[in-house]
């Protein structure tokens, strides 16, 4: 596996949060967010909205599953799913994409690795997305 070209910068803002369950192992929650994406190397600019579930263990490590819709500035829609791990405000995400757009068909099956940080004062997540290349 090789990290390839930079595909986007993303800034996300939480828009909803709900505690679902808490026990001696940790806290499960549901959250939603929206964001702005600045694309590079053929990846489009646009906006996204997503939601998912998170589990925060007593060790303060958060593991989450997300899915959402990314709408390009030209109005084309791309769905995505991701899984992330967040520790002390720093996170890494593995995300996949799919679309019915013929123009953006190269995005189907694309796997990205995102790295980022959460800024508590700004209440925003900032990340950079890179292409993840499989070598056979």
C-alpha positions in Angstrom: 0.0 0.0 0.0 1.2 3.5 -0.9 -0.1 6.9 0.0 -0.7 8.7 -3.2 -1.6 12.2 -4.2 -3.4 14.7 -2.0 -7.0 14.9 -3.1 -8.7 17.4 -0.8 -8.8 19.6 2.3 -11.9 19.3 4.4 -13.4 21.3 7.2 -16.3 19.8 9.1 -18.6 21.2 11.8 -20.7 19.1 14.1 -24.5 19.7 13.7 -26.0 17.2 16.0 -25.1 14.9 18.9 -26.9 12.4 21.1 -25.7 10.1 23.8 -27.1 6.6 23.1 -25.7 4.4 25.9 -23.1 4.5 28.6 -21.7 1.7 30.7 -18.5 0.7 32.5 -16.7 0.2 29.1 -17.4 3.6 27.7 -19.9 5.9 25.8 -21.8 5.2 22.6 -23.1 8.2 20.7 -24.7 9.3 17.4 -23.5 12.5 15.7 -24.0 14.4 12.4 -21.8 17.0 10.7 -21.5 18.9 7.5 -18.5 20.3 5.8 -16.7 22.0 2.9 -14.3 20.2 0.6 -11.6 21.9 -1.5 -10.5 19.4 -4.1 -7.1 18.8 -5.8 -5.8 16.6 -8.6 -9.3 16.1 -10.2 -11.2 15.7 -7.0 -14.1 18.1 -7.0 -14.9 21.0 -4.6 -18.2 20.7 -2.8 -20.1 20.2 0.5 -20.9 17.1 2.5 -23.3 16.0 5.2 -22.9 12.8 7.2 -23.8 11.0 10.3 -22.7 8.0 12.3 -22.0 6.2 15.5 -19.1 6.5 17.8 -17.8 4.6 20.8 -15.5 6.3 23.3 -13.7 4.0 25.6 -12.5 4.8 29.1 -9.1 5.2 27.6 -10.5 8.3 25.7 -9.9 6.6 22.3 -12.9 7.1 20.0 -13.8 4.7 17.1 -16.5 5.8 14.7 -18.5 4.7 11.6 -19.8 7.3 9.2 -21.7 7.6 6.0 -22.8 10.6 4.0 -23.4 12.4 0.8 -20.9 14.7 -0.9 -22.4 17.1 -3.4 -20.0 18.8 -5.8 -20.3 22.4 -6.7 -21.7 21.2 -10.1 -24.5 19.3 -8.3 -23.2 15.8 -8.7 -23.6 13.5 -5.7 -21.1 11.0 -4.3 -21.8 8.7 -1.4 -19.1 7.8 1.1 -18.6 5.6 4.0 -15.8 5.7 6.6 -14.3 4.5 9.8 -12.1 6.5 12.0 -10.0 6.5 15.2 -9.6 9.7 17.2 -7.2 10.1 20.1 -6.6 13.4 22.0 -8.1 15.4 19.1 -6.1 13.8 16.3 -7.7 11.3 14.0 -7.2 9.1 11.0 -10.0 8.0 8.7 -10.4 5.3 6.1 -13.1 6.3 3.6 -14.5 4.9 0.4 -16.6 6.6 -2.4 -19.2 5.7 -5.0 -21.2 7.7 -7.5 -23.5 7.3 -10.5 -21.8 10.2 -12.3 -20.1 9.2 -15.5 -17.9 12.2 -15.3 -16.6 11.2 -11.8 -16.7 7.4 -12.3 -13.0 7.2 -11.4 -14.1 7.9 -7.8 -16.0 4.5 -7.6 -14.0 2.3 -5.3 -11.6 5.1 -4.4 -10.1 4.6 -1.0 -8.8 7.6 0.9 -6.8 8.0 4.0 -7.5 11.2 5.9 -5.5 12.6 8.8 -6.7 15.5 10.8 -7.3 17.3 14.1 -10.3 18.6 16.1 -10.1 22.2 17.2 -12.2 22.6 20.3 -12.2 26.4 20.3 -13.4 26.5 16.7 -15.6 23.4 17.1 -14.4 22.0 13.8 -12.6 19.0 12.3 -9.8 19.8 9.7 -8.4 17.0 7.6 -6.4 16.3 4.5 -7.4 13.4 2.2 -4.9 11.3 0.3 -5.4 8.6 -2.3 -4.6 5.1 -1.0 -3.0 3.1 -3.7 -3.1 -0.7 -3.7 -0.1 -2.4 -5.2 -0.4 -6.0 -6.5 
